[in-house]
Amino acid sequence: MKKRYITLTIYLVVIMLPIYWMLNMSLRTNADIMARLVFFPTDITFSNYMKIFTDPSWYNGYINSIIYVVMNTVICLVTALPAAYAFSRYSFIGDKHVFFWLLTNRMSPAAVFLLPFFQLYSTFGLIDTHIAVAMAHCLFNIPLTVWILEGFISGVPIEIDEMAFIDGYKFPRFFFFVFVPLIRSGIGVAAFFCFMFSWVELLFARTLTTTAAKPIAATMTRTVSASGLDWGLLAAAGILTIVPGALVIYFVRNYLAKGFALGRV
Amino acid sequence: MKKWQDNKGWLFILPVFLIVAFSAIVPLMTVVNYSIQDIFGPGQRVFVGTEWFKEVLTDQRLHEALWRQLLFSGLVLLIEMPLGIGIALLMPAKKGFAASVCLVTLALPLLIPWNVIGTIWIIFTRPDIGLMGATINALGLTFDHTASGLHAWITLMLMEVWHWTPLVALLAYAGLQSIPPAYYQAAKIDGASSWSIFRYIQLPKMRGVLTIALLLRFMDSFLIYAEPFVLTGGGPGNTTTFLSIYLVKIAVGQFDLGPAGAFSLIYFLIVLLFCYLFYQALLNVGGGEES
């Protein structure tokens, strides 16, 4: 029993090491970083963080990222919920084929779609808007959401639906007030995955934006090449990209394990 | 499972169908368009048939990239799946503070944007300012992922395992949580060893979530782009040029739309084939295990 926790602790520490190292560097000035290697920084400075919070070209990156990620999560959940319900409850012409086709999009290489997407969104005048990135991320997030939710919905016996209809529930009332609360942990898990995959994706987000909707990840890439290598600033920006995700995972941590267990797939 | 026979289902999936069709079918047709024409400029294009496909299929560097990609995905799955299951088994089964700490820590690497992952590891492995690089140098070894292909691969694998094993662990942990305590009590009464508990109770119960983990890990490692791009840009030489990196090099770097289109379609078909095989396996697992 003891040995088991020691192994686990070692693993968790190893996971944290690279992140801790970045945190360590983000709290030091560039000169200090280049001069010596210290595990516990002594002269702690928040100047790197101050720079990010006061320079619009930095903090706008965060705002842009959050805007399109939230848009994407909402679009995915709203459209995927009824679809997952249909795949779970109805058998209709071509259902299996459509489901497979949806899944193939989760697996299509982003690099393949890069140029066509640029052309497509240029045609509609959507380049450099948040909605363009949100829509592009739907390509891989909607299939995943449908897939996860379908598993959860199939975990709810179909008799519950039939019973509700016998009791005289109209469909919309049943769906929103009875059914959605039943699978809310599934919705939480699906939302977490949408958020996560949209937040970490870079290729589409970078290609479809220039300035007005530029995500933070792209701002960082530019800094690496442009302003020499300000390691402290780069590390601080990196640490800040982890924060929103850490908050989300904190809120869904209890759903996460329970949620998957309910899912059938 | 019982289902209602009703084509009304189409109404429910219509929004999803339209959005995904808009972002998938239109671009795919554009790619097909590229792949069979030679495009000089707006309005100037010549139909070339299968010429681009021939060119791409005989491209030596593409073959190398494909083998490299398969080796990479294979290694990733071989390391991450057992390691992830192992970690999940070690985690505290009861809900509480310790379990929460584990879950949140495990999920952290998953929530870092992919190019930031590359940045973290560039910093971490640098011999002058990185902890790992400096430690290895202090041991008297030289380690430089920008000069040696092998070192680049080691760094990439470390990065990939560090980044994604937690996903496998989280999914496996979720599977373990779904096992009713009664199963363990029964096993205890029968005097089952911990290996047979694992083999006959835990593993079968985790089969569903592990299939998801396998699928997700295969897909994402097969499509990997940002991390090696940031870390080494596909180098040194071509040692870490995977399929996506090579494709973007052709499409954006050299702007050869024809070969890029043909390459895209072939890439897409390969992924589709694997996807179909996995999907069939998934259906069989679901059908055979349904209790």
Interface residues (C-beta under 8 A of the other chain):
Chain A: R4 Y5 T7 L8 Y11 L12 V14 I15 M16 L17 P18 I19 W21 M22 M25 I33 M34 L37 F39 I75 V78 T79 A80 P82 A83 Y85 A86 F87 R89 Y90 S91 F92 I93 D95 V98 F100 L102 L103 T104 N105 R106 M107 S108 P109 A110 A111 V112 F113 L114 L115 P116 F117 Q119 L120 M135 A136 C138 L139 I142 P143 V146 S154 I158 M196 W199 V200 E201 L202 L203 I216 A217 M220 T221 V224 W231 L234 A235 G238 T241 I242 P244 G245 A246 V248 I249 Y250 R253 N254 L256 A257 K258 G259 F260 A261 L262 G263 R264 V265
Chain B: M1 K2 K3 W4 Q5 D6 N7 K8 G9 W10 L11 F12 I13 P15 V16 F17 I19 V20 F22 S23 A24 V26 P27 L28 T30 V31 Y34 I87 L90 M91 K95 A99 S100 V101 C102 L103 V104 T105 L106 A107 L108 P109 L110 L111 I112 P113 W114 N115 V116 T119 I120 W121 I123 F124 D128 I129 G130 L131 M132 A134 W162 P166 L170 L171 Y173 A174 G175 Q177 S178 G208 V209 T211 I212 M219 F222 L223 Y225 A226 V230 L243 S244 L247 V248 A251 V252 L257 A260 S264 Y267 F268 V271 L272 F274 C275 Y276 Y279 L282 G286
